[in-house]
Amino acid sequence: MRTISNLIYVFTVCALSSALKKQQRFLEEENDIFTELNNLKSEMAALKALIGHTYIRWGRTSCSSNNGTEKLYSGYMVGDKWDQSGGGSNHLCVPEIPSWGKYVDGYNGGAEVRGTEIEVDDSVSTQLFGKPSYNQDIPCAVCRANRASHVMIPGRTDCYSGWTKEYSGYIVASKPTWAANSDYVCLDSGLEFVVHGAGDDEEHVVKPAEVRCGSLACPPYVDGRELACVVCTK
């Protein structure tokens, strides 16, 4: 009987020892898994911090207050003079304080950049932008959203499902009878002005773009209405 009891005891001890070792290995593997998960979470957070997209907020010196949106810099909206047919056709956002490379003072016959002012009757701008804006100079801000892509949608005031609204406004560009062309940009409906920028300088000038029906179906578009716009990120 003692022999059988001893055998049972030894078997039980061995079984318990084996079970404890297995439990210890399981706990160690579980800890390894948790450690790996935490490492992956840290790596994902670091990668998310690197993901982003920049856009220009025309007409404002600040960026959206949406989570993950930051301002890179603010400055002035510039372009080519309204009556010059050469030079660039796109708008630029130059910073408030430049840093110069090598340069030669004086005009050397190259392309020019000039400050931008909006030219629209006060009665119209009050409805679009909430205040008189005739001949006011336009600021800009370069913003970075902590999202992977961005899009400017003309003809809408809100974003499609799944996208984050950065700002909305109205499409502006140069007047069609002027010599200088410009790209269409979305000017913020909460328009700010450059300080002391109300003079009629007649340099680079933009006006709100209006719908013209014909090949463009009306409805849903309406002839003569200013074209709204929205900037969205995702």
ABEGO torsion letter per residue (X at the ends): XAAAAAAAAAAAAAAAAAAAAAAAAAAAAAAAAAAAAAAAAAAAAAAAAABEBBBBBBGBABBBABBGBBBABBBBBBBBBAABABEBABBBBBBABBBBBBBBBEBAGBBBBBBBBBBBBAAAAAAAAGBBABGBBBBBBBBBBBBABBBBBBGBABBBBGBBBABBBBBBBBBAABABBBBBBBBBABBBBBBGAABBAGBBBBBBBBBBBEABBOOABBBGBBBBBBBBBX
